[in-house]
């Protein structure tokens, strides 16, 4: 079964040379049946974040070894692991649309998370408490993203910014790695209203495997992943929900779900819950791939 994952931080872990074990590799992707893995370029957590971080991550992308899908995506998804490039944190571009164009011309950016956990030139983060929406520069970025066919990723964006994306984006909104706030109160999770808005607009929600987003206790199992998928399905999200693991970006993972090799365990748990083959294929990867094909420029 074709599997696709909307978010991981393998490139940052490679480029930062932290010495931490990396869980997203070509071997674990093959073991999990992953045909498309979104590899995020992340500006970093320190004050020295900006466009100079692109070079080391491009080197990491080459070293990772997955062919990068830079052109229009074919109707049939790949069987072997391929990569698409995303950006986590618009501060990477330091407010410059020209830099966005430059990176897109090099690797074909598929999604851009307008913020990470910091306020930047584009908007405000979910964790910051700001009530303002996107800044003028953020709306300018959205216009250019529409022209370039780059999806707006709202996973780290504050609520007012989220609703601005829903209003101004020419493409459906994406929450590449977020869960349900009505099941677990983490501020990075989506409210019911936000989840419904993404579903109604034909977007995508990737379930994040971070235990703190899955269960109030901070400990989680595969059953908790299933619980969040169930909740989105109850809202009508059959064509919207999928995986956004955040592997290599999370400090721990649910029991029994430590790398992409374990994606089949989630699908097996869903099958035991009564999900049919078509539903399983959508959740596994078809929903994400469908939306990525919306970024085709032809």
ROLO-294388 format. One record per residue (C-alpha): residue number from 1; x, y, z. Coordinates in pm, 1 decimal, m for minus. Each point is the difference from the previous one (the first is absolute). Layout:
+-----+----------+----------+----------+
:   i :       xx :       yy :       zz :
+-----+----------+----------+----------+
: NUM :        X :        Y :        Z :
...
+-----+----------+----------+----------+
END
This chain:
+-----+----------+----------+----------+
:   i :       xx :       yy :       zz :
+-----+----------+----------+----------+
:   1 :      0.0 :      0.0 :      0.0 :
:   2 :    131.4 :    343.8 :    m95.4 :
:   3 :     89.7 :    209.2 :    305.2 :
:   4 :     75.3 :    373.8 :      9.9 :
:   5 :    110.3 :    211.3 :    296.9 :
:   6 :    m49.5 :    378.0 :      9.0 :
:   7 :    274.3 :     96.4 :    245.0 :
:   8 :    332.7 :   m105.9 :    146.7 :
:   9 :    315.5 :    178.5 :    113.9 :
:  10 :    267.2 :   m234.6 :   m132.1 :
:  11 :    171.9 :    277.3 :   m199.6 :
:  12 :     40.2 :    225.3 :    300.5 :
:  13 :    132.0 :   m285.9 :    211.9 :
:  14 :    251.8 :    m82.2 :   m273.6 :
:  15 :    103.7 :    360.6 :    m64.8 :
:  16 :     31.6 :     88.6 :    369.2 :
:  17 :    231.7 :   m297.5 :     54.3 :
:  18 :   m138.8 :    m52.9 :    347.9 :
:  19 :    109.4 :   m359.9 :     13.9 :
:  20 :   m358.0 :   m103.1 :     79.8 :
:  21 :   m126.0 :   m324.3 :   m143.7 :
:  22 :   m203.1 :     55.6 :   m316.3 :
:  23 :   m318.3 :   m200.4 :    m44.9 :
:  24 :    m94.8 :    112.4 :   m351.0 :
:  25 :    235.8 :   m173.1 :   m242.0 :
:  26 :    m34.1 :   m165.3 :   m336.4 :
:  27 :     m3.6 :   m334.6 :    178.5 :
:  28 :   m283.1 :     86.5 :    240.3 :
:  29 :   m199.4 :    163.2 :   m280.5 :
:  30 :     25.4 :   m313.6 :   m210.8 :
:  31 :    m95.4 :   m216.7 :    296.9 :
:  32 :   m313.7 :    208.1 :     55.3 :
:  33 :   m107.9 :     10.6 :   m363.5 :
:  34 :     54.6 :    377.0 :    m23.0 :
:  35 :     m4.2 :    128.5 :   m356.4 :
:  36 :     m0.8 :    372.9 :     80.5 :
:  37 :    166.4 :    157.5 :    303.0 :
:  38 :    m20.7 :    374.6 :     58.6 :
:  39 :    342.7 :    118.3 :    117.7 :
:  40 :    m23.3 :    331.8 :    181.4 :
:  41 :    259.6 :    273.4 :    m20.5 :
:  42 :     m7.2 :    153.2 :    347.5 :
:  43 :    151.2 :    337.8 :     84.7 :
:  44 :    102.9 :   m111.7 :    347.4 :
:  45 :    m75.1 :     85.2 :    360.4 :
:  46 :    275.0 :    252.1 :     75.5 :
:  47 :     32.3 :    367.6 :    m90.1 :
:  48 :    238.6 :    m81.2 :   m284.5 :
:  49 :   m279.7 :   m118.5 :   m226.3 :
:  50 :    m38.4 :    115.5 :   m357.1 :
:  51 :     68.9 :    m74.1 :   m364.9 :
:  52 :    362.6 :    m98.6 :     65.9 :
:  53 :   m141.4 :   m324.3 :    144.1 :
:  54 :   m114.9 :   m108.6 :   m346.6 :
:  55 :    345.8 :   m105.9 :   m121.9 :
:  56 :     62.9 :   m266.4 :    266.6 :
:  57 :   m353.7 :   m134.3 :    m41.5 :
:  58 :     43.9 :    m28.1 :   m376.8 :
:  59 :    312.6 :   m204.0 :     69.6 :
:  60 :   m200.1 :   m214.8 :    241.6 :
:  61 :   m269.5 :    m45.4 :   m264.4 :
:  62 :    257.5 :   m131.8 :   m246.0 :
:  63 :    149.6 :   m227.6 :    265.5 :
:  64 :   m340.1 :   m136.2 :    101.8 :
:  65 :    m17.3 :   m191.2 :   m325.2 :
:  66 :   m366.0 :     22.9 :    m98.4 :
:  67 :    m81.2 :    129.5 :   m349.0 :
:  68 :   m166.1 :    341.4 :     38.3 :
:  69 :   m326.5 :     55.7 :   m185.3 :
:  70 :     54.1 :    343.3 :   m153.4 :
:  71 :   m239.5 :    m15.5 :   m294.1 :
:  72 :   m371.5 :    m61.0 :    m35.1 :
:  73 :   m104.6 :   m314.1 :    184.3 :
:  74 :   m132.5 :   m289.6 :   m209.6 :
:  75 :   m340.6 :   m150.3 :     60.6 :
:  76 :    153.8 :   m323.0 :    131.0 :
:  77 :    209.4 :     50.5 :    315.5 :
:  78 :    351.7 :   m144.6 :     21.1 :
:  79 :     60.8 :   m340.9 :    152.3 :
:  80 :    353.4 :     72.1 :    123.2 :
:  81 :     76.5 :    281.4 :    248.5 :
:  82 :      5.1 :    347.7 :   m153.0 :
:  83 :     20.8 :    338.5 :    169.3 :
:  84 :   m185.8 :    327.1 :    m26.9 :
:  85 :    144.2 :    310.5 :    163.0 :
:  86 :   m191.2 :    214.9 :    247.8 :
:  87 :     98.4 :    291.9 :    221.8 :
:  88 :    m70.9 :     27.0 :    372.1 :
:  89 :     16.3 :    362.0 :    110.0 :
:  90 :    m24.8 :    290.9 :   m242.8 :
:  91 :    280.6 :    176.7 :    186.1 :
:  92 :    230.4 :   m208.0 :   m221.2 :
:  93 :    m63.3 :    259.4 :   m272.9 :
:  94 :     52.0 :    307.9 :    221.6 :
:  95 :   m301.6 :    169.9 :   m157.7 :
:  96 :    128.0 :    m33.2 :   m356.8 :
:  97 :   m232.1 :   m141.4 :   m265.4 :
:  98 :    301.9 :    m12.3 :   m231.8 :
:  99 :    163.0 :   m253.3 :    231.7 :
: 100 :   m314.8 :   m209.9 :     m7.6 :
: 101 :     15.0 :      5.9 :   m380.3 :
: 102 :    368.6 :    m91.8 :     10.5 :
: 103 :    m50.1 :   m305.9 :    219.6 :
: 104 :   m308.7 :   m104.7 :   m194.2 :
: 105 :    198.6 :     18.5 :   m322.7 :
: 106 :    259.9 :   m232.6 :    150.8 :
: 107 :   m208.5 :   m270.5 :    168.8 :
: 108 :   m369.3 :     76.1 :    m70.5 :
: 109 :   m150.3 :     94.6 :    335.8 :
: 110 :   m334.8 :   m177.9 :     51.6 :
: 111 :   m107.3 :    144.3 :    336.8 :
: 112 :    102.3 :    294.8 :    212.9 :
: 113 :    m74.7 :     26.6 :    369.4 :
: 114 :    m26.0 :    375.9 :     40.3 :
: 115 :    123.5 :    m11.2 :    360.9 :
: 116 :    167.0 :   m237.8 :    238.0 :
: 117 :    m12.3 :     86.5 :    371.4 :
: 118 :    125.0 :    357.0 :    m49.3 :
: 119 :   m159.8 :    316.7 :   m126.8 :
: 120 :    158.1 :     85.5 :   m332.1 :
: 121 :    m45.6 :    232.3 :   m297.4 :
: 122 :   m310.0 :   m189.0 :   m114.0 :
: 123 :   m209.3 :    m63.7 :    310.1 :
: 124 :    m34.1 :   m136.4 :    351.0 :
: 125 :     36.2 :   m350.7 :    143.7 :
: 126 :   m260.4 :   m216.1 :    171.4 :
: 127 :    212.2 :     m6.6 :    315.6 :
: 128 :     44.0 :    376.7 :     28.4 :
: 129 :   m349.4 :    110.7 :    103.1 :
: 130 :    m25.0 :    278.6 :   m258.5 :
: 131 :   m350.4 :     86.0 :   m124.6 :
: 132 :    109.8 :    172.8 :   m320.1 :
: 133 :    m26.6 :   m163.4 :   m340.6 :
: 134 :    255.1 :    m19.1 :   m277.2 :
: 135 :    223.8 :    299.1 :    m49.1 :
: 136 :     m0.5 :    187.1 :   m330.8 :
: 137 :    312.6 :   m190.1 :   m102.1 :
: 138 :   m175.9 :   m326.5 :     83.1 :
: 139 :   m288.3 :     86.6 :   m230.9 :
: 140 :    250.9 :     92.8 :   m271.3 :
: 141 :    165.3 :   m339.8 :     44.9 :
: 142 :   m339.1 :   m170.3 :    m30.5 :
: 143 :    m61.6 :    172.7 :   m332.1 :
: 144 :    335.9 :   m113.5 :   m135.3 :
: 145 :    m52.3 :   m349.9 :    140.4 :
: 146 :   m323.5 :    m17.2 :   m196.4 :
: 147 :    184.2 :     93.4 :   m317.2 :
: 148 :    276.4 :   m253.8 :     68.9 :
: 149 :   m251.0 :   m268.7 :    109.9 :
: 150 :    143.6 :    m31.8 :    353.1 :
: 151 :   m240.9 :   m117.9 :    270.7 :
: 152 :    m32.5 :    202.5 :    320.5 :
: 153 :     72.3 :   m218.7 :    303.8 :
: 154 :   m182.7 :    125.8 :    310.8 :
: 155 :    132.8 :   m250.7 :    254.6 :
: 156 :    197.1 :    260.8 :    199.2 :
: 157 :   m214.1 :    303.7 :    m81.0 :
: 158 :   m220.5 :    184.3 :    250.1 :
: 159 :   m378.0 :    m10.0 :    m40.6 :
: 160 :    m43.2 :    345.4 :   m153.6 :
: 161 :    271.6 :    m82.0 :   m251.8 :
: 162 :   m171.0 :   m331.5 :    m70.3 :
: 163 :   m323.0 :    173.7 :    m94.5 :
: 164 :    192.1 :    246.6 :   m219.2 :
: 165 :    148.3 :   m295.5 :   m188.9 :
: 166 :   m349.7 :   m140.1 :    m47.8 :
: 167 :   m112.7 :    335.1 :   m139.6 :
: 168 :    296.8 :    100.8 :   m215.1 :
: 169 :    170.5 :   m320.2 :   m117.0 :
: 170 :    m69.5 :   m109.6 :   m357.6 :
: 171 :     70.6 :   m362.3 :     98.7 :
: 172 :   m158.2 :   m213.7 :    274.1 :
: 173 :    150.3 :     36.9 :    348.7 :
: 174 :    223.6 :   m272.2 :    140.0 :
: 175 :     77.7 :    m94.0 :    359.7 :
: 176 :    294.4 :   m225.5 :    m73.8 :
: 177 :     55.7 :   m118.3 :    358.4 :
: 178 :   m283.7 :     83.4 :    240.0 :
: 179 :   m255.5 :   m191.3 :    208.0 :
: 180 :   m344.4 :     63.0 :    153.0 :
: 181 :    m12.0 :    254.3 :    282.2 :
: 182 :   m334.9 :   m130.7 :    125.5 :
: 183 :    177.8 :   m329.0 :     78.0 :
: 184 :    324.8 :    148.8 :    129.3 :
: 185 :     31.7 :    365.9 :     95.0 :
: 186 :    343.3 :     72.4 :   m146.3 :
: 187 :     m5.3 :    350.5 :   m150.9 :
: 188 :    151.3 :   m130.8 :   m321.9 :
: 189 :   m302.5 :   m222.2 :    m57.3 :
: 190 :   m300.1 :    100.9 :   m209.9 :
: 191 :   m339.5 :     96.7 :    137.0 :
: 192 :   m309.3 :   m165.9 :   m144.1 :
: 193 :    m74.4 :    319.4 :   m191.8 :
: 194 :    346.7 :      5.8 :   m154.1 :
: 195 :    m15.3 :   m368.0 :    m92.8 :
: 196 :   m341.1 :     50.5 :   m161.7 :
: 197 :    133.0 :    298.1 :   m196.7 :
: 198 :    287.7 :   m206.0 :   m141.7 :
: 199 :   m234.9 :   m286.0 :    m85.7 :
: 200 :   m254.4 :    231.4 :   m167.2 :
: 201 :    275.0 :    156.3 :   m212.6 :
: 202 :    138.4 :   m333.3 :   m117.6 :
: 203 :    324.1 :     31.2 :    193.6 :
: 204 :    204.2 :   m246.3 :    201.5 :
: 205 :     68.3 :    m79.2 :    366.4 :
: 206 :    300.8 :   m215.4 :     83.2 :
: 207 :    m20.3 :   m174.3 :    336.9 :
: 208 :    301.9 :     91.7 :    212.0 :
: 209 :    152.3 :   m287.5 :    199.2 :
: 210 :    129.9 :    222.9 :    280.5 :
: 211 :   m136.7 :   m162.0 :    321.0 :
: 212 :    m65.6 :    341.1 :    159.6 :
: 213 :   m237.2 :     81.2 :   m288.7 :
: 214 :   m174.2 :   m336.9 :     11.5 :
: 215 :    m76.5 :    m41.0 :    370.9 :
: 216 :    m18.1 :    234.6 :    297.2 :
: 217 :    227.8 :   m232.1 :    199.6 :
: 218 :    288.2 :     51.3 :   m241.6 :
: 219 :     14.7 :   m373.7 :    m65.2 :
: 220 :   m168.3 :   m155.8 :   m301.7 :
: 221 :    m54.2 :   m320.3 :   m194.0 :
: 222 :   m112.7 :    m86.0 :   m351.1 :
: 223 :   m355.7 :     m4.2 :    137.0 :
: 224 :     32.1 :    373.7 :     66.6 :
: 225 :     99.3 :     60.8 :   m361.7 :
: 226 :   m309.3 :   m195.7 :   m103.2 :
: 227 :   m213.0 :    202.0 :    242.8 :
: 228 :     99.2 :    327.7 :   m169.9 :
: 229 :    m59.9 :   m145.9 :   m345.3 :
: 230 :   m343.6 :   m119.8 :    116.6 :
: 231 :    m83.4 :    351.2 :    122.5 :
: 232 :     85.7 :    158.4 :   m335.0 :
: 233 :   m193.5 :   m267.7 :   m186.8 :
: 234 :   m304.0 :     83.1 :    213.6 :
: 235 :     25.6 :    358.9 :   m128.5 :
: 236 :     m6.5 :   m123.2 :   m359.1 :
: 237 :    375.2 :    m11.4 :    m53.0 :
: 238 :     26.2 :   m325.4 :   m195.3 :
: 239 :    157.8 :    183.1 :   m294.1 :
: 240 :    209.2 :    225.9 :    221.8 :
: 241 :    181.2 :   m197.7 :    270.4 :
: 242 :    338.1 :   m169.7 :    m25.5 :
: 243 :    344.0 :    m16.9 :    158.7 :
: 244 :    219.3 :    288.9 :    115.3 :
: 245 :    229.7 :   m193.7 :    229.5 :
: 246 :    253.5 :    268.8 :    100.4 :
: 247 :    259.0 :   m277.3 :     29.1 :
: 248 :    348.2 :    134.3 :     77.5 :
: 249 :   m167.3 :    314.0 :    134.0 :
: 250 :   m167.1 :   m158.2 :    303.1 :
: 251 :    195.9 :   m106.9 :    305.9 :
: 252 :   m208.6 :   m313.2 :     54.9 :
: 253 :   m259.5 :   m200.5 :   m191.2 :
: 254 :   m307.1 :   m209.1 :     80.4 :
: 255 :     65.1 :   m350.2 :    123.5 :
: 256 :     52.7 :   m228.2 :   m295.8 :
: 257 :     33.4 :    287.8 :   m247.1 :
: 258 :    362.5 :    108.9 :     m5.9 :
: 259 :     78.5 :     42.7 :   m370.8 :
: 260 :   m157.7 :     m5.9 :   m347.4 :
: 261 :     47.0 :   m377.6 :      3.1 :
: 262 :   m292.6 :    m11.1 :    244.5 :
: 263 :   m259.3 :    172.7 :   m221.3 :
: 264 :   m154.8 :   m339.7 :    m85.6 :
: 265 :    m78.1 :    m47.9 :    370.5 :
: 266 :   m227.8 :    304.0 :     m7.6 :
: 267 :   m175.0 :   m130.4 :   m309.6 :
: 268 :    m42.6 :   m341.4 :    160.4 :
: 269 :   m155.1 :    164.0 :    307.3 :
: 270 :   m238.1 :    196.3 :   m223.0 :
: 271 :    m96.2 :   m318.7 :   m184.2 :
: 272 :    m83.6 :   m162.8 :    332.9 :
: 273 :   m227.1 :    299.6 :     69.6 :
: 274 :   m195.5 :    m82.1 :   m313.7 :
: 275 :    153.9 :    239.8 :   m253.1 :
: 276 :    m40.8 :   m126.8 :   m355.7 :
: 277 :    273.7 :    m33.2 :   m261.9 :
: 278 :    m89.8 :    323.9 :   m179.2 :
: 279 :      2.9 :    195.5 :    326.4 :
: 280 :    334.0 :   m152.3 :     99.5 :
: 281 :    156.3 :     92.7 :   m332.8 :
: 282 :   m121.4 :    358.5 :     32.0 :
: 283 :    139.0 :     37.9 :    352.3 :
: 284 :    323.9 :   m179.5 :    m84.0 :
: 285 :     94.3 :    234.6 :   m281.1 :
: 286 :   m257.8 :     70.3 :   m266.7 :
: 287 :   m147.5 :    302.8 :    180.3 :
: 288 :    337.6 :    170.6 :     27.4 :
: 289 :    103.9 :    m93.8 :   m351.9 :
: 290 :   m327.2 :    135.6 :   m139.7 :
: 291 :     64.8 :    336.1 :    157.6 :
: 292 :    365.5 :      6.3 :   m101.7 :
: 293 :   m118.1 :    m48.1 :   m357.1 :
: 294 :   m199.3 :    323.4 :     43.1 :
: 295 :    342.1 :    169.7 :     m0.8 :
: 296 :     61.3 :   m113.2 :   m356.7 :
: 297 :     63.2 :    298.5 :   m223.6 :
: 298 :   m114.9 :   m150.1 :   m329.5 :
+-----+----------+----------+----------+
END
